[in-house]
Every structure is written in structure tokens, then in C-alpha cells.
Amino acid sequence: MSTTNIPAIFVLFRKDNKILLVLRQKTGWKDNHYTMPAGHVEDRESFRQAAVRESLEEVGLTIEPNDLKHRLTLHEIKPGEVRIGMTFEAAKWQGNPYNAEPHIHGEVAWFNLDDLPKNMVPQALFSLEQIKAGKTYAEFGWH
């Protein structure tokens, strides 16, 4: 039996002790939960290229690929699929964040890292905890 690993990216924007989160809506998965700007890696696209594209598409921020620092690789299993998620932190960016995809996001907002919303996507919260603990690799959902 073969397994298809779905590649995904997450982008961590940090300003002082705050991070930028988007509120998922009208997607059919984890609606009304906050997560970092994220998305699938498209065909023939690197993880960094996907992070640059998704940052612009979701929150209107422009990043240079070399300004992305790898923070975490998350290998996740859930019913019917396996995902490999790369979290990058943007060292710098251009623009001011806004909700560039109002058809799938309710809002874009800064949250204090010590007071994150209760309705976080579990994988995103787990990833932030792993990054805070200094880890660069983690597994989610495996037994």
C-alpha cells in the first residue's frame, strides 16, 4: 500500500511578542479556527516558493525567499492522508498585512504569543509549541 504525502507550508510572521494569524471560514475544514498563513505546495514549486506565494495571496505581504528561515518540519497523519508541513519564519517582509482572501478568511490579526486564541487549529498550536521548545522536527497524529 502506498501513501501520498501532501506538502504544505506555514509562515510565521512575528512582531515583538505577537504573531499574525488568519481566521479560517467557508473552507469546510477547521472553520472558525485561527492558524498561521498556510497552504499547499503546488506542482513544481519549492516549499519556500509556496511560502512566498501564500503570504502574498493570503495576507498581502511580500517576502524574499532568502528571508525565510526554516523553523519546523511537521509530519502529520490523519484519516485518509499524510502531510508534510514546513513552517518558515519571515525575517522581514514588505507591506502591511490585510485579509487578501475574504472568501476563506474571516480576519487577519496579531495575537500575543502568550495569549493565543482558544480556537486555534490544533496542528498550528502544536507547531508553535514545538518551535518555542526549540524543536525543528515533530510528528502529529502518529501512534
TITI-788010 format. One line per field, with one value per atom (N, C-alpha, C): atom name; x, y, z; chain; residue number from 1. Coordinates in steps of 0.2 Angstrom, whole numbers, plus 5000, padded with zeros to 4 digits. Layout:
at	c(CA/...)
c1	c(X/...)
c2	c(Y/...)
c3	c(Z/...)
ch	c(A/...)
i	c(NUM/...)
***
This chain:
at	c(N/CA/C/N/CA/C/N/CA/C/N/CA/C/N/CA/C/N/CA/C/N/CA/C/N/CA/C/N/CA/C/N/CA/C/N/CA/C/N/CA/C/N/CA/C/N/CA/C/N/CA/C/N/CA/C/N/CA/C/N/CA/C/N/CA/C/N/CA/C/N/CA/C/N/CA/C/N/CA/C/N/CA/C/N/CA/C/N/CA/C/N/CA/C/N/CA/C/N/CA/C/N/CA/C/N/CA/C/N/CA/C/N/CA/C/N/CA/C/N/CA/C/N/CA/C/N/CA/C/N/CA/C/N/CA/C/N/CA/C/N/CA/C/N/CA/C/N/CA/C/N/CA/C/N/CA/C/N/CA/C/N/CA/C/N/CA/C/N/CA/C/N/CA/C/N/CA/C/N/CA/C/N/CA/C/N/CA/C/N/CA/C/N/CA/C/N/CA/C/N/CA/C/N/CA/C/N/CA/C/N/CA/C/N/CA/C/N/CA/C/N/CA/C/N/CA/C/N/CA/C/N/CA/C/N/CA/C/N/CA/C/N/CA/C/N/CA/C/N/CA/C/N/CA/C/N/CA/C/N/CA/C/N/CA/C/N/CA/C/N/CA/C/N/CA/C/N/CA/C/N/CA/C/N/CA/C/N/CA/C/N/CA/C/N/CA/C/N/CA/C/N/CA/C/N/CA/C/N/CA/C/N/CA/C/N/CA/C/N/CA/C/N/CA/C/N/CA/C/N/CA/C/N/CA/C/N/CA/C/N/CA/C/N/CA/C/N/CA/C/N/CA/C/N/CA/C/N/CA/C/N/CA/C/N/CA/C/N/CA/C/N/CA/C/N/CA/C/N/CA/C/N/CA/C/N/CA/C/N/CA/C/N/CA/C/N/CA/C/N/CA/C/N/CA/C/N/CA/C/N/CA/C/N/CA/C/N/CA/C/N/CA/C/N/CA/C/N/CA/C/N/CA/C/N/CA/C/N/CA/C/N/CA/C/N/CA/C/N/CA/C/N/CA/C/N/CA/C/N/CA/C/N/CA/C/N/CA/C/N/CA/C/N/CA/C/N/CA/C/N/CA/C/N/CA/C/N/CA/C/N/CA/C/N/CA/C/N/CA/C)
c1	c(5004/5000/5004/5003/5007/5004/5008/5005/5007/5002/5004/5005/5011/5012/5010/5006/5004/5008/5012/5016/5013/5014/5011/5016/5014/5018/5014/5018/5015/5020/5018/5023/5021/5027/5026/5029/5024/5026/5026/5032/5032/5034/5031/5032/5032/5038/5038/5036/5032/5029/5023/5021/5015/5016/5011/5011/5005/5005/5000/4996/4990/4985/4979/4977/4971/4965/4959/4953/4950/4950/4948/4940/4937/4930/4928/4922/4920/4924/4928/4933/4931/4927/4925/4929/4935/4940/4942/4941/4943/4940/4934/4932/4931/4932/4931/4937/4943/4949/4954/4959/4965/4971/4974/4981/4985/4991/4996/4994/4996/4995/4998/4995/4997/4994/4996/4993/4997/4994/4998/5003/5008/5013/5011/5011/5009/5014/5012/5016/5022/5028/5035/5036/5034/5035/5039/5044/5048/5044/5046/5042/5043/5049/5050/5046/5046/5041/5034/5032/5025/5024/5028/5028/5027/5031/5031/5024/5022/5016/5010/5010/5004/5004/5010/5010/5007/5008/5005/4998/4996/4989/4985/4987/4983/4983/4989/4989/4992/4994/4996/5003/5007/5014/5019/5024/5029/5035/5038/5044/5049/5055/5060/5062/5063/5064/5070/5075/5081/5079/5074/5072/5067/5067/5063/5067/5066/5071/5066/5069/5065/5065/5059/5058/5056/5052/5049/5047/5048/5045/5041/5034/5029/5027/5027/5025/5018/5013/5006/5002/4999/4994/4987/4983/4976/4972/4965/4962/4962/4965/4965/4970/4975/4981/4986/4992/4998/5001/5003/5005/5012/5016/5022/5022/5022/5021/5028/5030/5036/5034/5036/5035/5041/5040/5046/5044/5049/5048/5051/5047/5049/5053/5060/5064/5062/5060/5057/5052/5048/5043/5042/5038/5036/5028/5026/5018/5015/5009/5005/5000/5000/4995/4988/4984/4977/4974/4967/4964/4963/4968/4968/4963/4961/4956/4950/4946/4940/4935/4935/4931/4933/4939/4940/4943/4944/4946/4942/4940/4936/4940/4946/4950/4957/4962/4969/4970/4974/4975/4982/4985/4990/4988/4991/4990/4996/4996/5002/5003/5009/5011/5010/5009/5007/5000/4996/4989/4985/4987/4984/4976/4973/4965/4964/4959/4957/4955/4953/4950/4956/4962/4967/4967/4969/4969/4974/4973/4977/4984/4985/4991/4996/4992/4996/4998/4994/4996/5001/5001/5006/5013/5013/5019/5022/5018/5020/5024/5021/5023/5030/5031/5037/5042/5041/5045/5048/5043/5045/5050/5049/5053/5060/5061/5067/5068/5062/5062/5062/5065/5064/5061/5059/5055/5051/5044/5039/5034/5031/5026/5019/5014/5007/5002/4999/4994/4996/5003/5005/5005/5004/5003/5009)
c2	c(4994/5000/5006/5011/5017/5023/5027/5033/5040/5044/5050/5056/5059/5064/5071/5074/5081/5086/5090/5095/5102/5105/5111/5116/5122/5127/5131/5134/5138/5144/5150/5156/5159/5160/5163/5170/5175/5182/5184/5187/5189/5196/5200/5207/5208/5209/5209/5203/5202/5196/5194/5196/5194/5191/5187/5183/5184/5184/5185/5179/5179/5173/5175/5170/5171/5166/5169/5165/5162/5155/5151/5151/5152/5152/5150/5146/5144/5139/5135/5131/5124/5122/5115/5111/5115/5111/5116/5115/5119/5127/5127/5134/5137/5144/5147/5146/5143/5142/5146/5149/5153/5148/5150/5147/5152/5150/5155/5155/5160/5159/5153/5149/5142/5140/5135/5132/5126/5123/5118/5120/5116/5117/5115/5119/5117/5113/5110/5106/5110/5107/5110/5117/5117/5123/5121/5125/5123/5125/5123/5125/5132/5135/5142/5146/5144/5147/5147/5142/5141/5146/5147/5152/5159/5160/5167/5168/5164/5164/5165/5160/5160/5167/5169/5175/5181/5182/5187/5186/5180/5178/5179/5177/5177/5183/5186/5192/5198/5198/5203/5205/5201/5203/5200/5204/5201/5199/5193/5191/5188/5189/5187/5180/5175/5168/5167/5171/5170/5173/5177/5180/5175/5169/5164/5159/5158/5154/5148/5142/5136/5135/5134/5133/5126/5123/5116/5112/5106/5101/5097/5097/5093/5087/5081/5075/5073/5074/5073/5067/5064/5059/5060/5059/5060/5055/5054/5049/5051/5046/5047/5051/5053/5057/5058/5059/5061/5067/5072/5078/5079/5083/5086/5093/5096/5104/5107/5112/5116/5123/5124/5131/5135/5141/5146/5152/5155/5162/5167/5172/5178/5183/5183/5188/5195/5196/5203/5202/5207/5207/5214/5215/5222/5222/5227/5228/5228/5229/5229/5223/5219/5213/5215/5212/5213/5206/5206/5200/5200/5197/5196/5191/5187/5181/5181/5186/5187/5181/5178/5172/5166/5166/5160/5162/5168/5171/5176/5175/5180/5186/5185/5191/5189/5194/5193/5198/5195/5199/5197/5201/5200/5197/5192/5189/5189/5190/5189/5182/5180/5173/5170/5174/5171/5171/5173/5174/5172/5166/5164/5163/5163/5162/5155/5153/5146/5142/5145/5142/5142/5139/5138/5131/5131/5124/5120/5114/5110/5109/5108/5107/5114/5119/5126/5127/5126/5127/5122/5116/5111/5113/5116/5118/5124/5129/5134/5132/5127/5124/5121/5117/5114/5119/5124/5130/5133/5134/5138/5133/5127/5122/5121/5124/5124/5118/5114/5108/5111/5107/5108/5102/5097/5091/5089/5087/5085/5080/5076/5072/5073/5073/5075/5069/5066/5061/5054/5053/5046/5043/5036/5032/5029)
c3	c(5000/5000/5000/4995/4995/4999/5001/5004/5000/4999/4996/5002/5002/5007/5004/5007/5004/5007/5003/5005/5007/5012/5014/5018/5018/5021/5026/5031/5036/5037/5037/5038/5044/5048/5055/5054/5055/5055/5062/5065/5072/5072/5076/5078/5085/5088/5095/5098/5103/5105/5102/5096/5093/5086/5085/5078/5074/5068/5063/5062/5063/5062/5057/5054/5050/5053/5052/5054/5048/5048/5043/5043/5037/5036/5029/5029/5022/5019/5022/5019/5020/5025/5026/5031/5032/5037/5042/5048/5054/5053/5051/5050/5057/5058/5064/5069/5066/5070/5066/5071/5069/5067/5062/5060/5057/5056/5053/5045/5041/5034/5032/5028/5026/5019/5016/5010/5008/5002/4999/4994/4994/4989/4982/4977/4970/4966/4961/4957/4954/4955/4953/4957/4963/4967/4974/4975/4982/4988/4993/5000/5001/4999/5000/4995/4989/4984/4986/4989/4991/4997/5001/5007/5004/4999/4997/4993/4989/4986/4991/4995/5000/5004/5006/5010/5007/5000/4996/4995/4993/4992/4998/5004/5010/5014/5015/5019/5016/5009/5006/5007/5010/5012/5007/5005/5000/5004/5002/5006/5000/5002/4998/5000/4996/4998/5003/5002/5007/5014/5014/5021/5025/5022/5026/5029/5036/5040/5042/5040/5042/5050/5052/5060/5062/5057/5059/5053/5053/5049/5053/5051/5054/5050/5052/5048/5052/5048/5051/5048/5052/5049/5052/5047/5049/5045/5046/5042/5035/5031/5023/5020/5025/5022/5026/5023/5027/5024/5029/5027/5029/5025/5027/5027/5033/5033/5035/5032/5033/5036/5042/5045/5044/5041/5040/5044/5046/5049/5045/5043/5039/5043/5041/5045/5043/5037/5036/5030/5029/5024/5022/5016/5014/5014/5016/5016/5023/5023/5030/5029/5033/5032/5032/5028/5027/5025/5025/5023/5015/5012/5005/5002/5006/5004/5008/5008/5012/5011/5005/5004/5008/5011/5015/5022/5023/5030/5033/5039/5042/5044/5046/5048/5048/5048/5049/5055/5060/5066/5070/5074/5078/5084/5087/5094/5098/5104/5109/5109/5108/5109/5116/5121/5127/5129/5124/5125/5118/5115/5109/5109/5104/5104/5106/5109/5111/5105/5100/5094/5089/5091/5086/5082/5076/5073/5077/5079/5084/5081/5074/5071/5072/5071/5071/5078/5083/5090/5092/5090/5091/5088/5082/5079/5082/5085/5088/5095/5098/5104/5103/5098/5096/5094/5091/5089/5095/5100/5106/5110/5110/5113/5110/5104/5100/5096/5094/5090/5083/5078/5071/5067/5071/5068/5073/5071/5075/5072/5075/5072/5076/5072/5074/5072/5077/5075/5074/5075/5074/5081/5081/5087/5089)
ch	c(A/A/A/A/A/A/A/A/A/A/A/A/A/A/A/A/A/A/A/A/A/A/A/A/A/A/A/A/A/A/A/A/A/A/A/A/A/A/A/A/A/A/A/A/A/A/A/A/A/A/A/A/A/A/A/A/A/A/A/A/A/A/A/A/A/A/A/A/A/A/A/A/A/A/A/A/A/A/A/A/A/A/A/A/A/A/A/A/A/A/A/A/A/A/A/A/A/A/A/A/A/A/A/A/A/A/A/A/A/A/A/A/A/A/A/A/A/A/A/A/A/A/A/A/A/A/A/A/A/A/A/A/A/A/A/A/A/A/A/A/A/A/A/A/A/A/A/A/A/A/A/A/A/A/A/A/A/A/A/A/A/A/A/A/A/A/A/A/A/A/A/A/A/A/A/A/A/A/A/A/A/A/A/A/A/A/A/A/A/A/A/A/A/A/A/A/A/A/A/A/A/A/A/A/A/A/A/A/A/A/A/A/A/A/A/A/A/A/A/A/A/A/A/A/A/A/A/A/A/A/A/A/A/A/A/A/A/A/A/A/A/A/A/A/A/A/A/A/A/A/A/A/A/A/A/A/A/A/A/A/A/A/A/A/A/A/A/A/A/A/A/A/A/A/A/A/A/A/A/A/A/A/A/A/A/A/A/A/A/A/A/A/A/A/A/A/A/A/A/A/A/A/A/A/A/A/A/A/A/A/A/A/A/A/A/A/A/A/A/A/A/A/A/A/A/A/A/A/A/A/A/A/A/A/A/A/A/A/A/A/A/A/A/A/A/A/A/A/A/A/A/A/A/A/A/A/A/A/A/A/A/A/A/A/A/A/A/A/A/A/A/A/A/A/A/A/A/A/A/A/A/A/A/A/A/A/A/A/A/A/A/A/A/A/A/A/A/A/A/A/A/A/A/A/A/A/A/A/A/A/A/A/A/A/A/A/A/A/A/A/A/A/A/A/A/A/A/A/A)
i	c(1/1/1/2/2/2/3/3/3/4/4/4/5/5/5/6/6/6/7/7/7/8/8/8/9/9/9/10/10/10/11/11/11/12/12/12/13/13/13/14/14/14/15/15/15/16/16/16/17/17/17/18/18/18/19/19/19/20/20/20/21/21/21/22/22/22/23/23/23/24/24/24/25/25/25/26/26/26/27/27/27/28/28/28/29/29/29/30/30/30/31/31/31/32/32/32/33/33/33/34/34/34/35/35/35/36/36/36/37/37/37/38/38/38/39/39/39/40/40/40/41/41/41/42/42/42/43/43/43/44/44/44/45/45/45/46/46/46/47/47/47/48/48/48/49/49/49/50/50/50/51/51/51/52/52/52/53/53/53/54/54/54/55/55/55/56/56/56/57/57/57/58/58/58/59/59/59/60/60/60/61/61/61/62/62/62/63/63/63/64/64/64/65/65/65/66/66/66/67/67/67/68/68/68/69/69/69/70/70/70/71/71/71/72/72/72/73/73/73/74/74/74/75/75/75/76/76/76/77/77/77/78/78/78/79/79/79/80/80/80/81/81/81/82/82/82/83/83/83/84/84/84/85/85/85/86/86/86/87/87/87/88/88/88/89/89/89/90/90/90/91/91/91/92/92/92/93/93/93/94/94/94/95/95/95/96/96/96/97/97/97/98/98/98/99/99/99/100/100/100/101/101/101/102/102/102/103/103/103/104/104/104/105/105/105/106/106/106/107/107/107/108/108/108/109/109/109/110/110/110/111/111/111/112/112/112/113/113/113/114/114/114/115/115/115/116/116/116/117/117/117/118/118/118/119/119/119/120/120/120/121/121/121/122/122/122/123/123/123/124/124/124/125/125/125/126/126/126/127/127/127/128/128/128/129/129/129/130/130/130/131/131/131/132/132/132/133/133/133/134/134/134/135/135/135/136/136/136/137/137/137/138/138/138/139/139/139/140/140/140/141/141/141/142/142/142/143/143/143)
***
